[in-house]
Amino acid sequence: MIDFNHIRADCPAALKVALHIVAARRDKLAAWLQQRSYVPLTEVCARFEISEATARRDLAALADQKQIRRTHGGALGEEYH
């Protein structure tokens, strides 16, 4: 079953992505960030082929979980903050 509860209902143009796909991408992003000291947002977008808005949401979610630290224009891996 696909859980679409993470999609904003008030945004009709939102793409519906299965939650397990989002979680897998965020796990890969967190692991990749642990190998690097600083990663700019543009590099996250290029590496994972996602929009800046999606990258910001993913980085914000990881920061909320204390896995990374957000910086202006990018993020730091956990061991660097």
C-alpha positions as CSV (number, residue, x, y, z in Angstrom):
1,M,0.0,0.0,0.0
2,I,1.2,3.5,-0.8
3,D,0.9,6.2,1.9
4,F,0.3,9.6,0.4
5,N,-0.2,11.4,3.7
6,H,3.1,13.2,3.3
7,I,1.7,15.1,0.3
8,R,0.0,18.4,0.9
9,A,-3.6,18.1,-0.1
10,D,-3.9,21.8,-0.9
11,C,-1.3,21.6,-3.7
12,P,-3.0,20.1,-6.7
13,A,0.1,20.0,-8.9
14,A,2.1,18.0,-6.3
15,L,3.6,14.8,-7.5
16,K,2.7,11.8,-5.4
17,V,5.8,9.8,-4.5
18,A,5.6,6.7,-2.4
19,L,6.8,7.3,1.1
20,H,9.3,4.4,0.9
21,I,10.9,6.1,-2.1
22,V,11.3,9.4,-0.3
23,A,12.7,7.5,2.8
24,A,15.2,5.6,0.7
25,R,16.4,8.8,-1.1
26,R,16.8,10.5,2.3
27,D,18.8,7.6,3.7
28,K,21.1,7.7,0.7
29,L,21.5,11.5,1.1
30,A,22.3,11.2,4.8
31,A,24.9,8.4,4.1
32,W,26.5,10.5,1.3
33,L,26.6,13.6,3.5
34,Q,28.5,11.6,6.2
35,Q,31.3,11.1,3.8
36,R,31.7,14.8,3.0
37,S,32.3,17.9,5.1
38,Y,30.0,20.3,3.2
39,V,27.7,19.8,0.3
40,P,26.0,22.7,-1.5
41,L,22.3,22.4,-2.5
42,T,23.1,22.5,-6.2
43,E,25.3,19.4,-5.8
44,V,22.5,17.6,-3.9
45,C,20.2,18.4,-6.8
46,A,22.6,17.2,-9.4
47,R,23.6,14.0,-7.5
48,F,20.0,12.8,-6.8
49,E,18.4,14.4,-9.9
50,I,15.8,16.3,-7.8
51,S,14.6,19.8,-7.7
52,E,15.9,22.5,-5.3
53,A,12.5,22.4,-3.5
54,T,12.7,18.6,-3.0
55,A,16.4,18.9,-1.9
56,R,15.4,21.6,0.6
57,R,12.6,19.4,2.0
58,D,14.9,16.4,2.3
59,L,17.6,18.4,4.0
60,A,15.1,20.0,6.4
61,A,13.8,16.5,7.3
62,L,17.3,15.2,7.9
63,A,18.1,18.2,10.0
64,D,15.0,17.7,12.1
65,Q,16.1,14.1,12.7
66,K,19.6,15.5,13.8
67,Q,21.3,13.5,11.0
68,I,22.8,16.6,9.4
69,R,23.2,20.3,9.9
70,R,21.7,22.8,7.5
71,T,23.8,25.7,6.4
72,H,23.1,28.6,4.1
73,G,23.0,27.0,0.6
74,G,23.8,23.5,1.7
75,A,24.4,21.1,4.6
76,L,27.1,19.6,6.8
77,G,27.4,15.9,7.7
78,E,26.7,14.8,11.3
79,E,30.4,14.5,12.3
80,Y,31.2,18.0,11.0
81,H,28.7,20.0,13.1
